[in-house]
Amino acid sequence: MPPRKPMTEETCPVARTVDVVGDRWSLLIVRDAFDGMHRFGDFQRSLGMARNILSDRLHRLVQAGILETRPASDGSAYQEYALTPKGESLFPVVVALRQWGEQHLFSRDEPYSRLLDRKTGKPIPFMAPLDSRGAELLPEKTEVRKVPR
Amino acid sequence: MPPRKPMTEETCPVARTVDVVGDRWSLLIVRDAFDGMHRFGDFQRSLGMARNILSDRLHRLVQAGILETRPASDGSAYQEYALTPKGESLFPVVVALRQWGEQHLFSRDEPYSRLLDRKTGKPIPFMAPLDSRGAELLPEKTEVRKVPR
C-alpha cells in the first residue's frame, strides 16, 4: 500500500480532520464526551471496546488537543477526560453525523435518541450549510478551489 | 474484544452513521465524489490507496446506498460512481469536517483548499447548529434524551 501523505502536505481541511477523528471509536468517544461522560470505565461500558484500544484512542485525542485530563471532580484518585474548546468545536460534526443517521438509518417507527434544545425541550432544528442570505446551500451550488501545486 | 453491538440494536443515530461512514477512506471517497470524481482510477490517484481497499470501500458505499454505479458518461466501457440523494445528504457532514479542519489544523499562513459558493465566489459561511430562532446553539444548551431500555 502506498504510504499515506504526511498531514503537513495535505491541503484539504477535510483530509486533515479525518486523519485526527476519522475513525469510528474516536467519533464515538467524542460523542460520549458531549453527553457528559468523563471516565475511562464509563467510556468502556458505553462503547464495549477493548481497554487497550480505548486507552490508545483517548491518548490520541489528548495529544490532538481534543480532550484534556484533569483530576476527578469528586476528589477520588480517578483521572477524568473532558473536551477542550477545540474538542467542543467538533459539535457541528457530531450533529451532522446524528442528523444524517436520523434521516436515513431508522425505519419510521423505530425509536432513537434525540438531541434536544434544553430551553425548549424540542429536537434541535436540521443543520445545513447556508449561503450568505441564510438559504440552504446545496452541494451543486458550491465548488472546491484547490491549492495550486 | 467484546462483539460490536448489532446496528439494529443501536438507538443512537451518531453510532449508526459512523458504522456506515466512520472511517477515513469512506469519508475521503465521499469528499471526492462531492468534488465531481466518478472513476475508480481517479479515486485511486487522488487517495493513493490500495486497489483492493478502494474496491471494498466503493462496494460498501454502494451497498449502503450512498453511491450508485452507472455507465460512463463518455460512452466508454468504464463504470462510474455517483452520489445518490442519500449520499448527497452527507454534505453537512463533509462541510462540518472541513470547517473544523480550517479552524484548527492549519497555521495562519498555510494555504488550504476552499469550498466556495459558486454564485458569489466566496467561501461558504460557517455552519453551526441553530436554535429555533436562528441563534447558534452551543453544546451545553443541548441534551441527549436516550431511548429507555
Interface residues (C-beta under 8 A of the other chain):
Chain A: M1 P2 P3 R4 K5 M7 T11 C12 P13 V14 A15 R16 T17 V18 D19 V20 G22 D23 R24 L27 L28 R31 F34 D35 G48 M49 A50 I53 G65 K86 E88 S89 L90 F91 P92 V93 V94 V95 A96 L97 R98 Q99 W100 G101 E102 Q103 H104 L105 F106 P111 Y112 S113 R114 L115 L116 D117 R118 K119 T120 K122 I124 P125 M127 A128 P129 L130 D131 S132 G134 L137 L138 P139 K141 T142 E143 V144 R145 K146 V147
Chain B: M1 P2 P3 R4 K5 M7 T11 C12 P13 V14 A15 R16 T17 V18 D19 V20 G22 D23 R24 L27 L28 R31 F34 D35 G48 M49 A50 I53 G65 K86 E88 S89 L90 F91 P92 V93 V94 V95 A96 L97 R98 Q99 W100 G101 E102 Q103 H104 L105 F106 P111 Y112 S113 R114 L115 L116 D117 R118 K119 T120 K122 I124 P125 M127 A128 P129 L130 D131 S132 G134 L137 L138 P139 K141 T142 E143 V144 R145 K146 V147
